[in-house]
């Protein structure tokens, strides 16, 4: 959220990635900035004022967000994740010109425009103090409608290493059901001085993959992904004490055909099958990599190298149950 002067800060983002930044405020047209480099100068965003009375009613959802106590939910981010025509619902990329985001005001009110004739839309809503929500069947046009958001469920636990609390690492959860109409994304929180983590407002009554975030655990240990169940709205689930494991070592090298060193910007990416998590490693000129504390779960590797494709890759890692060393990727130009 921006402050009264319009200043904002998005912290803890990767310095080796480019980002898409979406800026919105009620009464203004939302703006999307592509390929934003977090290492460059601060962004300056100028929003264009919008006359809300001139929005085409038949293509606009007029709404008000309330919590379970019937209090307005301010500062919520609302986006359109699908639209319904007849009996069919389409998810994914929205028609060009559709509002990328809307933001609710102090009264919980918002408007969001879709650049397509349809019967209804699916709204994705994210706001502090309530559960992230997907609302299906939001009708366009007509009067302003109330949408009530639940508080969700709480998930807590303590992370330890050798019996001592682990401070300042990140843990995440992501729904096991990742269907387009049900998946609400991933959630990440940090541990405090006592190793305690709290997910305060998870969408309730579902299974999640719970895991330690790789980049926060380098050199510390591993926290493999596992499925946990979160109860109904208002419930609290305690995972108890969770001990880090040593994990496994994954090591090898990436070679570029007809070159002694790798091109600048070459990267190795470690993917996890269940967790909503990955790690990007900048490769040195000699292409050698040595990854400690890789969790004992299904993982895979890929290489990103501008102008090159994979000519030879090592066997798939699959579910790690031991160290995997001596892995070799051979990259060829133009593949």
C-alpha positions in Angstrom: 0.0 0.0 0.0 1.2 3.5 -0.8 1.3 6.1 2.0 -0.4 9.5 1.9 2.4 10.9 -0.2 2.0 8.0 -2.7 5.3 6.4 -1.7 5.5 2.6 -1.6 8.1 -0.1 -1.1 8.0 -3.8 -2.1 10.7 -5.6 0.0 12.5 -8.9 -0.2 12.3 -9.3 -4.0 14.9 -11.1 -6.0 17.6 -8.8 -7.5 18.2 -11.1 -10.5 14.6 -11.1 -11.9 12.4 -8.5 -13.7 8.9 -7.9 -12.4 5.5 -6.7 -13.6 4.2 -4.0 -11.3 0.5 -3.1 -11.3 -0.6 0.2 -9.7 -4.3 1.1 -9.0 -6.4 3.4 -6.9 -10.1 4.1 -6.8 -11.0 6.9 -9.2 -8.0 6.3 -11.4 -7.2 4.0 -14.3 -4.9 1.1 -13.2 -1.4 1.1 -14.8 0.8 -1.9 -15.6 4.6 -1.5 -15.7 6.5 -4.4 -17.4 10.1 -5.6 -16.9 10.8 -3.6 -13.8 14.3 -4.0 -12.5 14.4 -3.7 -8.7 18.1 -2.6 -8.8 17.4 0.5 -10.8 16.1 4.0 -9.7 12.8 4.2 -7.8 9.6 4.0 -9.9 7.6 7.1 -10.7 4.0 6.2 -11.7 1.5 8.8 -12.9 -2.1 7.6 -12.8 -4.8 9.0 -15.1 -8.0 10.1 -13.3 -11.2 8.2 -14.3 -14.8 9.5 -14.3 -16.5 6.6 -12.5 -19.9 7.8 -13.8 -18.8 7.2 -17.4 -17.9 3.5 -16.9 -20.0 1.3 -19.2 -22.4 -0.3 -16.6 -22.9 -3.6 -18.6 -19.1 -4.3 -18.4 -18.5 -3.1 -14.9 -18.8 -4.7 -11.5 -19.9 -2.2 -8.8 -19.2 -3.7 -5.3 -18.6 -3.1 -1.7 -16.4 -5.4 0.5 -17.4 -6.3 4.0 -15.9 -8.5 6.6 -17.8 -11.0 8.7 -18.7 -8.2 11.2 -20.2 -6.2 8.4 -17.4 -3.7 8.5 -15.9 -2.2 5.3 -12.7 -3.8 4.0 -10.4 -1.0 2.8 -7.3 -1.4 0.6 -8.3 -4.7 -0.9 -6.9 -5.6 -4.3 -9.5 -6.9 -6.6 -8.7 -8.5 -10.0 -10.7 -10.4 -12.6 -9.5 -14.0 -13.0 -12.3 -15.4 -15.2 -15.4 -14.6 -17.0 -18.6 -16.5 -17.7 -20.7 -16.5 -20.9 -23.7 -18.9 -20.9 -22.6 -22.1 -19.3 -18.9 -21.7 -19.9 -16.2 -20.0 -17.8 -12.9 -19.0 -19.2 -9.8 -18.4 -17.0 -6.4 -17.0 -17.8 -5.4 -14.0 -19.8 -8.1 -11.3 -19.8 -9.2 -9.3 -22.8 -7.0 -6.3 -23.6 -8.3 -3.2 -21.9 -9.7 -5.0 -18.8 -8.7 -3.4 -15.5 -5.7 -5.2 -14.2 -6.6 -4.3 -10.6 -9.1 -2.3 -8.5 -8.6 -1.1 -4.9 -11.4 -0.7 -2.4 -11.7 2.7 -0.6 -12.4 3.4 3.1 -16.0 2.5 2.6 -15.0 -0.8 1.0 -16.3 0.3 -2.4 -14.8 -0.5 -5.8 -15.5 -0.7 -9.5 -13.7 -3.0 -12.0 -14.2 -3.0 -15.7 -13.9 -6.0 -18.1 -13.4 -5.3 -21.8 -15.7 -8.0 -23.0 -19.5 -8.6 -23.0 -20.2 -11.5 -20.6 -22.7 -12.6 -18.1 -20.5 -12.6 -15.0 -16.9 -12.6 -13.8 -14.8 -14.3 -11.2 -13.1 -11.9 -8.8 -9.9 -12.6 -6.9 -9.7 -10.5 -3.7 -6.7 -10.0 -1.5 -6.8 -7.8 1.7 -5.2 -7.8 5.1 -7.3 -9.2 7.9 -9.5 -11.5 5.7 -8.9 -14.7 3.8 -7.9 -14.4 0.2 -11.0 -15.1 -1.8 -12.3 -16.1 -5.2 -15.9 -15.0 -5.9 -17.6 -16.6 -8.8 -20.7 -15.3 -10.6 -20.2 -11.6 -9.8 -22.7 -9.9 -12.1 -22.0 -6.8 -14.2 -24.1 -3.7 -14.2 -27.0 -2.9 -11.9 -26.6 -1.5 -8.4 -23.7 -1.8 -6.0 -23.5 -5.3 -4.5 -22.1 -6.3 -1.1 -19.5 -9.1 -1.0 -18.8 -10.5 2.5 -15.3 -11.9 3.1 -14.5 -14.5 5.8 -11.6 -14.2 8.2 -10.3 -17.6 7.3 -8.3 -20.0 9.4 -5.0 -19.7 11.3 -2.0 -22.0 10.9 0.9 -21.8 13.3 4.1 -23.7 14.3 7.6 -23.5 15.5 10.8 -24.2 13.5 13.9 -25.5 15.4 17.4 -26.6 14.5 19.2 -28.9 17.0 16.5 -28.0 19.5 17.0 -24.2 19.2 14.5 -21.8 17.5 15.3 -20.7 14.0 14.8 -17.0 13.4 14.3 -15.1 10.2 13.5 -17.9 7.7 10.5 -18.0 5.5 7.9 -20.8 5.3 5.1 -21.1 2.7 1.9 -22.8 2.0 0.1 -23.4 -1.3 -3.2 -25.1 -1.9 -3.0 -28.8 -3.0 -6.0 -28.2 -5.4 -4.6 -25.9 -8.1 -7.5 -25.8 -10.4 -8.1 -22.5 -12.1 -11.3 -21.8 -10.2 -10.1 -22.8 -6.7 -6.4 -22.0 -6.4 -5.8 -18.9 -4.3 -2.0 -18.7 -4.8 0.8 -19.1 -2.2 1.3 -17.5 1.2 4.7 -16.8 2.8 5.5 -15.7 6.3 8.7 -15.4 8.4 9.7 -16.9 11.8 10.2 -14.7 14.8 12.9 -14.9 17.5 11.2 -18.0 19.0 11.0 -19.7 15.6 7.2 -19.1 15.6 5.3 -18.6 12.3 1.7 -17.5 11.9 -0.5 -17.6 8.8 -3.4 -15.6 10.2 -6.0 -15.6 7.4 -5.8 -18.7 5.2 -8.7 -19.7 3.0 -10.3 -22.4 5.2 -11.2 -26.0 5.1 -8.6 -27.3 2.6 -5.3 -29.1 2.2 -2.1 -27.2 1.7 1.5 -28.0 0.8 3.6 -26.6 3.7 7.3 -26.0 3.1 10.4 -24.0 3.9 11.4 -21.4 1.3 14.7 -22.4 -0.3 16.4 -19.1 -0.6 15.9 -18.3 3.1 17.3 -21.7 4.2 20.6 -21.8 2.2 23.3 -23.1 4.5 20.9 -23.6 7.4 19.0 -26.8 6.6 16.0 -28.2 4.8 12.3 -28.2 5.4 10.7 -30.6 2.9 7.2 -30.0 1.6 4.3 -31.9 3.3 0.6 -31.8 3.1 -1.3 -30.2 6.1 -5.0 -29.8 6.6 -6.4 -26.4 7.7 -9.9 -26.4 9.3 -13.0 -24.3 9.0 -13.3 -20.6 9.3 -12.2 -19.3 12.7 -10.2 -22.5 13.5 -6.6 -22.7 14.6 -4.2 -25.5 13.5 -0.9 -25.9 15.3 1.8 -27.9 13.5 3.8 -28.0 16.7 7.6 -28.1 16.6 9.1 -28.7 13.2 12.8 -29.6 13.0 15.0 -28.7 10.1 16.8 -31.6 8.4 20.3 -31.5 6.8 18.9 -32.1 3.3 21.0 -33.4 0.4 23.8 -32.1 -1.7 23.3 -31.5 -5.5 26.4 -30.6 -7.4 27.8 -30.6 -10.9 28.7 -28.3 -13.8 27.2 -26.6 -16.8 29.4 -26.6 -19.9 29.0 -24.5 -23.1 30.1 -26.2 -26.3 33.0 -24.5 -28.0 33.5 -22.1 -25.1 35.8 -22.2 -22.1 33.5 -20.0 -19.9 29.8 -19.5 -19.7 28.1 -16.4 -21.0 27.4 -13.8 -18.4 23.9 -14.1 -16.9 23.8 -17.9 -17.1 21.6 -19.4 -14.4 20.6 -22.7 -12.8 17.0 -23.1 -11.6 16.0 -25.7 -9.0 12.3 -26.5 -9.1 10.2 -28.3 -6.5 7.3 -30.5 -7.5 4.9 -30.0 -4.6 6.0 -26.7 -3.0 5.2 -23.4 -4.7 8.9 -22.5 -4.7 12.0 -22.5 -6.8 15.6 -21.1 -6.5 17.6 -19.3 -9.1 21.4 -19.6 -8.8 23.8 -17.4 -10.8 26.4 -19.6 -12.4 30.1 -18.7 -12.2 32.2 -18.5 -15.4 33.4 -22.1 -14.9 29.8 -23.4 -14.6 30.3 -25.3 -11.4 27.4 -25.5 -8.9 27.2 -27.1 -5.4 23.8 -26.8 -3.7 23.6 -27.8 0.0 20.5 -28.6 2.0 18.2 -29.5 -0.9 15.0 -31.0 0.6 14.3 -34.7 0.2 11.4 -34.4 -2.2 10.8 -34.4 -6.0 13.0 -31.7 -7.5 14.4 -30.9 -10.9 17.0 -28.7 -12.5 17.1 -26.5 -15.6 19.5 -24.1 -17.1 18.9 -20.6 -18.5 21.5 -19.4 -20.9 20.9 -16.7 -23.6 21.4 -18.1 -27.1 21.9 -21.7 -25.9 19.8 -24.8 -25.6 20.4 -28.1 -23.8 22.2 -30.7 -25.8 22.8 -33.1 -23.0 21.2 -33.2 -19.5 21.8 -35.5 -16.5 19.2 -38.0 -15.5 16.2 -36.6 -13.8 16.7 -36.1 -10.1 13.2 -37.2 -9.0 12.7 -37.7 -5.2 16.0 -37.1 -3.5 17.1 -39.8 -1.0 20.8 -39.2 -1.2 23.4 -36.7 -2.5 23.5 -36.3 -6.2 26.9 -35.1 -7.5 28.8 -35.2 -10.8 25.8 -33.8 -12.8 26.7 -32.3 -16.2 24.6 -30.1 -18.5 26.0 -29.5 -22.0 24.7 -26.4 -23.8 24.9 -25.7 -27.5 24.4 -22.4 -29.3 21.1 -21.8 -31.1 19.1 -24.8 -29.7 
